Amino acid sequence: MARPGLLDQRITFQSYTMTSDGAGGQTKTYEDLDRFPTVWASVAPVRGNESFTEDRTNATGMYLFTIRNRTDIDERTTIIWRDESYNIRQVKRAGGREMYLKIEAERGV
């Protein structure tokens, strides 16, 4: 991808932290990244899957998100796009001087 105009979707990155639940345990909470949490991205579907388990139909989808290169995104980060959460499965780092970063993320898991 060499055209910035193709980055036409707004996505937000969130990371999770463990916070005290007041009863001696901890709860996982998600917060926007501190630095530039919302960015422009290109989004393309990669594949989808549907399974039937325990009398339930489960649908998942893998998407490829392309953003301008940055170093603070990893597999512990979550993407929010169109009010849905996407778990990052793979960050495809090509090198430090690359203009774009490709991220595979899954919805429905």
C-alpha positions, -999 to 999 in steps of 0.1 A, spaced: 0 0 0 15 33 -10 -14 57 -10 -23 73 24 -58 81 10 -66 43 14 -64 48 52 -101 57 54 -113 40 87 -110 52 122 -98 26 147 -88 29 184 -62 10 202 -67 -2 238 -45 -20 263 -56 -39 294 -46 -33 329 -54 -52 361 -72 -32 387 -83 -41 422 -119 -51 425 -121 -41 461 -126 -77 474 -90 -88 472 -91 -98 435 -83 -81 403 -103 -73 372 -91 -68 337 -101 -33 323 -94 -18 290 -81 18 284 -72 37 254 -35 39 247 -18 70 261 -3 83 229 -25 86 198 -51 59 205 -73 67 175 -57 65 140 -66 62 104 -65 26 90 -72 5 60 -94 -25 69 -97 -57 47 -114 -90 56 -91 -120 54 -113 -150 62 -143 -160 83 -154 -190 102 -186 -203 117 -188 -232 142 -216 -248 161 -206 -258 197 -228 -265 227 -260 -255 209 -246 -222 199 -234 -208 166 -201 -190 169 -189 -167 140 -154 -153 139 -136 -132 113 -100 -123 106 -92 -88 94 -61 -71 81 -56 -36 95 -30 -14 79 -18 18 98 11 41 97 41 24 113 44 27 151 63 7 177 38 7 207 14 -19 192 17 -56 201 -4 -87 205 -16 -75 240 -33 -45 224 -70 -46 213 -85 -28 183 -119 -11 185 -135 -6 150 -172 2 145 -179 -4 181 -166 -40 180 -135 -54 197 -108 -72 176 -81 -93 193 -47 -87 177 -33 -121 166 -2 -109 147 17 -77 142 36 -80 109 67 -59 115 88 -55 83 114 -32 98 118 1 115 119 23 83 87 9 68 59 34 63 30 10 72 23 -16 98 1 -46 91 -19 -61 119 -40 -93 118 -69 -92 143 -98 -115 150 -134 -106 158 -158 -128 177 -135 -146 201 
